């Protein structure tokens, strides 16, 4: 699939990690995953916009990024930031635009 969004070469490894993870989770080829969006964001807390039930997070603004990938008609959100690489977030919270 031809990418509809491009990112700089220094950010491409983050996108590649997210694509590889999603392809593995869905048992598909990475070429079937389309990059929809890559943007820098400020997450509202140390949970990087992906709060887990029962967890408490430092209430400090955290620089990070949002990667949106599409497979078919479904969009998948990958969050990252601080020193954490991209991870699938199934229940995303809102980010604060930089």
N, C-alpha and C positions, 0 to 999 in steps of 0.2 A: 504494500500500500504506500503510495507517495505521501510524504508528510505535508500537512497543510500549514504547519507552523514550523519555523526554524528557530534554533537556538544557537548561541555562540559555541565554539568548539570547547571552551572551558566548562560549559554547563552540560554538554552532550553526555558525559559519563553518568550524570544524575538521571537523565531521561532514559539512557540505556539500561540502568539498574531497574528503574520502574517498569519499563517495557518487558524486560526479561522476567521479572517477578510476576507480572500479570499473565504473561504468556504461559509460564509454568503453572500458575494457579488454575488457568482455564484449559490447560493441555492443548494449546494452539501454537502456531508458529509466530515468532515475534513480528514478522511482516504483516500479520493480520491486525496488529495494534496500531492505532493512529494517534499521534500527538495532537491534542486539541488546543491546549494552553500550557504555557509555562510563565508564571509570574512570581515576582518577589512580593512577599506579604509580611505583615507584622502580626504574629499570632497573639491573642489576648492573654495567654499564660504559658507556662512551661509545658503544657500538654500538647503544644503545637497544633491547636485547633482540632484535636481528635480526643476528646475526653473519654476515658474508660470508666464504666460504672464502678462506684466505690472508691475511686482514686481521688486524691487531693493533689493539686498542683500549685507550685509557687505562682502567685499572682503578679507576674512580672512580664512586661511586653517582650516578646521573643522574635527576633528576625528570622525569617525562613522563606519558604517557597511553596508554591502549589503547582502540581503537575496534574493536568487532566488528560486522561487517555480514553479513547473510544474503541469499543469492539462491537460491531453491528450498530445497534441503536442505543446501547448502554454506555454511560460515562462513568469512569472510575477516577476517584480522587486520591492522589498520592501527596502526602504532606512531608515536609522535612524542615530542618533548620537546626540552629545551634550546632551541635556536633553529631547530629543524627541524620543518617541518609534517608532517602525516600522510603515511605512505608504506606501501605494501603490503609486508607481511613474510610471505614464503612458508615460512620455516623459523624460526618464533619460538622464543626461549629464554624461560625463566621470568622473571617480574618478582618484585620484593619488594613486598609490600603495605605501604602507607604507615603 
